[in-house]
Amino acid sequence: MNRLINIGFGNVVNSDKIIGIISPEAAPIKRMVQSAKDAGTAIDATCGRKTKSVIVTESGHLVLSALLPETIANRVNVKEETDNAVYYGE
């Protein structure tokens, strides 16, 4: 089932395809983002704002977001809890 999570400014990501949500501050992450931009696998969803989180997907794409990793993680967790409550009849 597709669960779309808002990652800011009207952009959404399928939460089933997310491997990780990381902060872009560390040098290895900056290199990973630059490599993805060069390879064409980076998706910039910041709308010109500062990148505050990098979402790694199953397909190897990196989605750049202006929201904090904690904010996105909370949205994913809330969505999963809601879906589980409906699924288990709670």
C-alpha positions in Angstrom: 0.0 0.0 0.0 1.3 3.4 -0.9 1.7 5.8 2.0 2.6 9.3 0.9 4.4 11.5 3.4 4.6 15.3 3.0 8.2 16.3 3.0 7.5 20.1 2.6 6.2 22.6 0.1 3.6 20.2 -1.3 6.2 17.5 -2.1 5.4 13.9 -1.1 7.4 10.6 -0.9 6.2 7.0 -0.7 7.1 6.0 2.9 7.3 2.4 1.9 10.4 3.2 -0.3 12.4 5.1 2.3 15.5 3.4 3.6 16.8 6.3 5.7 16.5 9.9 6.6 19.8 11.6 7.4 21.2 15.0 8.2 23.3 16.6 5.4 25.9 18.2 7.7 28.6 15.5 7.6 31.2 15.5 4.9 30.5 11.9 3.7 26.8 12.8 3.2 27.8 16.0 1.3 29.9 13.9 -1.0 27.1 11.4 -1.4 24.7 14.2 -2.3 27.2 15.7 -4.8 27.7 12.3 -6.4 23.9 11.8 -6.7 23.6 15.3 -8.3 26.3 14.4 -10.8 24.6 11.1 -11.6 21.2 12.6 -11.9 19.7 10.6 -9.0 19.2 13.6 -6.6 15.7 15.0 -6.3 15.7 18.6 -4.9 12.5 19.2 -3.0 13.7 22.1 -1.0 12.2 24.8 -3.2 15.3 26.9 -2.9 15.6 26.6 0.9 18.5 25.1 2.8 18.7 21.3 2.8 18.1 20.0 6.3 17.5 16.3 5.5 18.4 13.8 2.9 16.0 10.9 2.2 17.6 7.7 0.8 15.2 5.6 -1.2 15.3 1.9 -2.2 16.0 2.9 -5.8 19.2 4.7 -4.8 17.7 8.2 -5.3 18.4 10.9 -2.8 15.5 13.3 -2.0 16.6 16.6 -0.5 14.2 18.3 1.9 14.1 21.6 3.8 12.4 19.8 6.8 14.4 18.4 9.7 14.9 14.6 9.7 13.0 14.4 13.0 10.0 16.1 11.5 9.9 13.7 8.5 10.5 10.7 10.8 7.6 11.7 13.0 5.3 12.0 10.0 6.3 8.5 8.8 5.7 7.1 12.3 2.4 8.8 12.8 1.2 7.5 9.4 2.3 3.9 10.2 0.6 4.0 13.6 -2.6 5.2 12.0 -2.5 2.5 9.3 -1.8 -0.2 11.9 -4.7 0.9 14.0 -7.1 0.7 11.0 -5.6 -2.6 9.9 -5.9 -4.2 13.4 -9.3 -2.8 14.0 -8.3 -0.5 16.9 
